[in-house]
Amino acid sequence: MPQVVTLTMNPALDIATSADAVLPTDKVRCEAPRYDPGGGGINVARVIRRLGGDALAIFPAGGAAGMALDALLDREHILYYRVPIAGTTRESFTVDERRSGQQYRFMLPGPNLIEEEWQACLARLARLAEGARFIVASGSLPPGVPAGFFQQVADLAKHLGTRLVLDTSGDALRQTRTGAYLLKPSLRELREWVDRDLPDEAAQTAAARSLIAQGACEVMVVSLGGEGALLVSGEGAERLRPIKVPVRSAVGAGDSMVGAIVFGLTQGLDLRHAVRLGMAAGAATLMTPGTELCRREDVERLYAAAS
């Protein structure tokens, strides 16, 4: 079994295209679309595969879009287990406007999962993650799944003796109160979590340390966008400088960062260098168009230059 098992509760069929201009009421003539399997944990597994590792992706899916996910994951040689559901997997649609350089992202809601379906995801995770070093739970929760779902995943990871890496937001993040190894909120998500302004690095570090002290996680990596990242653990705190690249699309950059961090840890990198590898992967994804993820050669080049 792979060392990493990912869980994506709200996967998506990602569709990306471009057009000269996006205008109201007019027909928008688009280029040929690109299709990718999407959703946080699925993207994490894809990045790990691109970097030379293996991960098993678990996700609920159904309908024609769910079948398309299977075909796309097969094409990339990703190991996966699809939990069948009655609903149809969502689609997301990204349009790059060539005239302005702006990007428009349309995210459809996920299908409603009944309790039997989301419980089946937990049961499958319990079976397939036994012996894994990391569980990566990433992305949003679809309708029907309780906000405390990821706390159940954290409890399961503790039972299995596996480290949980969690990347989510909103109530799903706030209700995961204990048991994660690593959390990766954005600065906005951290601010919403602690319900106060975090105007500077000292305040951001203090907020992260307070959550670590409460047992929410052992390590927190706060994504600061163009300002880099803040790494906080029991060993200290460090602000890591950003890796500057030309930006074509931000789709999947956060997932790429998580995937490369976990890959780095499985390869024996210390925490700081694993996060630096994650930042290189995030930056490499910014350089690719539409929904395309990072390329291994770009990640290695950016990591070498930044280390």
C-alpha positions in Angstrom: 0.0 0.0 0.0 1.1 3.6 -0.6 2.4 5.6 2.3 -0.2 8.3 1.6 -4.0 7.9 1.4 -6.1 11.0 0.4 -9.8 11.6 1.1 -11.8 14.0 -1.1 -15.4 14.3 0.0 -16.4 16.8 -2.7 -14.5 15.9 -5.9 -15.1 17.6 -9.2 -14.7 17.2 -12.9 -12.6 20.3 -13.7 -13.2 21.9 -17.1 -11.0 24.7 -18.3 -11.0 26.8 -21.4 -10.3 30.4 -22.6 -12.1 33.1 -24.5 -11.3 36.5 -25.9 -13.8 38.2 -23.5 -16.5 37.2 -21.0 -19.5 39.5 -21.6 -23.0 39.4 -20.3 -25.8 38.2 -22.6 -23.3 37.6 -25.5 -22.4 34.1 -26.6 -18.8 33.5 -25.4 -16.9 31.6 -28.0 -14.4 29.3 -26.1 -11.4 27.3 -27.1 -11.4 23.5 -26.9 -11.8 22.5 -23.2 -9.3 20.7 -20.9 -10.7 18.1 -18.5 -9.0 17.2 -15.2 -9.9 15.2 -12.2 -10.4 17.7 -9.4 -11.0 18.2 -5.7 -8.4 18.7 -2.9 -7.3 15.1 -2.1 -7.4 14.0 -5.7 -5.1 16.9 -6.7 -2.8 16.0 -3.8 -2.6 12.4 -5.0 -1.9 13.6 -8.6 0.9 15.9 -7.4 2.5 13.1 -5.4 2.4 10.9 -8.4 4.0 13.7 -10.6 6.8 14.1 -8.1 7.6 10.4 -8.2 5.6 9.0 -5.3 2.3 7.1 -5.0 -0.9 7.9 -3.1 -4.3 6.2 -3.0 -7.2 8.6 -3.5 -10.6 7.8 -1.9 -13.6 9.8 -2.9 -17.4 9.4 -3.4 -18.6 9.9 -6.9 -21.6 9.2 -9.2 -23.2 9.9 -12.5 -21.5 10.7 -15.8 -19.0 13.1 -14.2 -18.0 10.4 -11.7 -17.3 8.0 -14.6 -15.3 10.7 -16.3 -13.2 11.0 -13.1 -12.4 7.3 -13.3 -11.2 7.6 -16.8 -9.1 10.7 -16.1 -7.4 9.1 -13.1 -6.7 5.9 -15.0 -5.0 8.1 -17.7 -2.7 9.5 -15.0 -2.1 6.1 -13.4 -3.5 7.3 -10.0 -4.5 4.6 -7.5 -8.0 5.3 -6.3 -11.1 3.8 -4.8 -14.5 5.4 -5.7 -17.3 5.1 -3.2 -20.5 4.9 -5.3 -23.2 7.5 -4.6 -26.7 8.1 -6.0 -26.0 11.8 -6.8 -24.0 13.2 -9.7 -20.5 14.5 -9.1 -20.2 18.3 -9.5 -18.4 20.1 -12.2 -16.3 23.2 -12.0 -15.7 25.6 -14.9 -12.7 27.9 -15.4 -12.5 30.5 -18.2 -9.3 32.5 -18.9 -10.2 35.8 -20.5 -7.4 36.6 -23.0 -8.2 40.2 -23.4 -7.8 41.2 -19.7 -5.8 38.3 -18.4 -8.5 37.7 -15.8 -9.7 34.3 -14.7 -13.3 33.4 -14.0 -14.1 30.3 -11.9 -17.6 28.8 -11.6 -18.0 26.2 -8.8 -21.1 24.1 -8.8 -22.4 22.6 -5.6 -21.7 19.0 -4.8 -24.3 16.3 -4.6 -26.2 15.7 -1.4 -24.7 12.7 0.4 -26.9 10.6 2.6 -25.5 9.3 5.9 -25.0 5.8 4.5 -22.8 7.2 1.7 -20.5 9.4 3.9 -20.2 6.7 6.5 -19.1 4.3 3.7 -16.3 6.7 2.9 -15.1 6.6 6.5 -15.4 2.8 6.5 -13.3 2.5 3.3 -10.7 4.9 4.7 -10.4 2.8 7.9 -9.7 -0.3 5.8 -7.4 1.2 3.2 -5.4 3.6 5.4 -4.2 0.9 7.8 -0.4 1.0 7.7 -0.2 4.3 5.8 2.0 7.1 7.2 -0.3 9.9 6.2 -3.9 10.5 5.6 -4.6 13.8 3.7 -8.1 15.1 3.9 -8.5 18.1 1.7 -11.3 20.2 0.2 -14.8 21.1 1.1 -17.7 19.0 2.4 -20.7 18.4 0.1 -24.3 18.9 1.3 -25.4 16.3 3.7 -22.1 15.7 5.4 -21.9 17.1 8.9 -19.4 19.8 9.7 -17.7 17.6 12.3 -16.9 15.0 9.7 -13.2 15.8 9.7 -13.0 15.3 13.5 -14.2 11.8 12.8 -11.3 11.4 10.3 -8.9 12.8 12.9 -10.1 10.3 15.5 -9.8 7.5 12.9 -6.2 8.6 12.1 -5.3 8.5 15.8 -6.8 5.0 16.1 -4.7 3.8 13.1 -1.5 5.5 14.3 -1.5 7.6 11.1 -0.7 11.3 10.8 -3.5 13.4 9.5 -2.8 16.4 7.2 -6.0 18.5 6.8 -6.7 21.3 4.4 -10.2 22.6 4.6 -12.1 25.8 5.7 -15.1 27.2 7.4 -17.1 25.1 9.9 -15.4 22.0 8.7 -12.0 23.4 9.9 -13.3 25.0 13.1 -15.0 21.8 14.2 -11.8 19.8 13.8 -10.6 20.5 17.3 -8.1 17.8 18.1 -5.9 15.2 16.6 -4.4 16.6 13.3 -0.7 16.4 12.7 -0.6 19.3 10.2 -3.2 22.0 9.3 -2.8 24.4 6.4 -5.1 27.3 6.6 -4.8 30.4 4.6 -4.4 33.7 6.5 -8.1 34.5 5.9 -9.1 31.0 7.2 -6.9 31.4 10.3 -8.4 34.9 11.0 -12.0 33.5 10.7 -11.1 30.5 12.9 -9.8 32.7 15.8 -12.4 35.4 15.1 -10.0 38.3 15.3 -7.8 40.5 13.2 -4.2 39.3 12.6 -2.4 42.4 11.4 1.1 41.2 11.6 3.4 38.2 11.9 3.4 38.3 15.7 -0.4 38.1 15.9 -0.5 35.3 13.2 2.1 33.3 15.1 0.3 33.7 18.4 -2.9 32.6 16.9 -1.3 29.5 15.4 0.4 28.7 18.7 -2.8 29.0 20.6 -4.5 26.4 18.4 -1.5 24.1 18.6 -1.6 24.4 22.4 -5.3 23.5 22.4 -4.4 20.3 20.6 -5.8 21.1 17.2 -2.6 20.1 15.5 1.1 19.7 16.0 2.2 21.8 13.0 0.5 24.7 11.3 1.5 26.0 7.9 -0.3 29.3 7.2 -0.4 30.2 3.5 0.2 33.9 3.0 -0.3 34.0 -0.7 2.2 36.3 -2.3 3.8 36.9 1.1 5.1 33.3 1.5 4.1 31.0 4.3 4.3 30.9 8.1 5.5 27.6 9.6 4.6 27.1 13.3 5.3 24.1 15.5 6.5 23.2 18.9 10.0 23.8 17.8 9.4 27.4 16.8 8.0 29.6 14.1 9.5 30.8 10.8 8.3 33.0 8.0 9.3 31.5 4.7 9.9 33.9 1.9 7.7 33.6 -1.3 8.9 32.1 -4.5 8.2 34.7 -7.2 6.9 33.3 -10.6 4.8 34.6 -13.4 1.1 33.8 -12.6 -1.1 32.1 -15.2 -3.6 30.4 -13.0 -4.1 29.9 -9.3 -6.2 26.7 -9.6 -4.8 23.9 -7.6 -1.8 25.8 -6.1 -2.8 25.1 -2.5 -3.4 21.4 -3.3 0.0 21.2 -5.0 1.6 22.8 -1.9 0.0 20.2 0.4 0.9 17.3 -1.9 4.5 18.3 -2.1 4.8 18.8 1.6 3.6 15.3 2.3 5.7 13.9 -0.5 8.8 15.6 1.0 8.0 14.2 4.4 7.8 10.7 3.0 11.2 11.2 1.4 12.9 12.1 4.7 13.0 15.8 4.4 12.7 17.8 7.6 9.7 19.9 8.1 11.1 23.2 6.9 12.5 21.7 3.7 9.2 19.8 3.1 7.3 23.1 3.4 9.8 24.7 1.1 9.2 21.9 -1.5 5.5 22.5 -1.0 5.9 26.2 -1.8 7.9 25.3 -4.9 5.1 23.1 -6.1 2.5 25.8 -5.4 4.5 28.3 -7.3 5.0 25.8 -10.2 1.3 25.4 -10.4 0.8 29.2 -10.7 2.9 29.0 -13.9 0.5 26.5 -15.6 -2.7 27.4 -17.5 -6.2 26.6 -16.4 -6.6 23.6 -14.2 -3.2 22.1 -15.0 -1.1 21.2 -12.0 2.6 21.6 -11.4 5.3 20.0 -13.5 8.0 18.0 -11.8 10.9 19.8 -13.6 9.5 23.2 -12.5 9.1 22.1 -8.9 12.7 20.7 -8.7 14.1 23.8 -10.3 12.2 26.3 -8.0 13.0 24.2 -4.9 16.7 24.1 -5.7 16.8 27.9 -6.3 14.9 28.6 -3.1 16.7 26.2 -0.7 
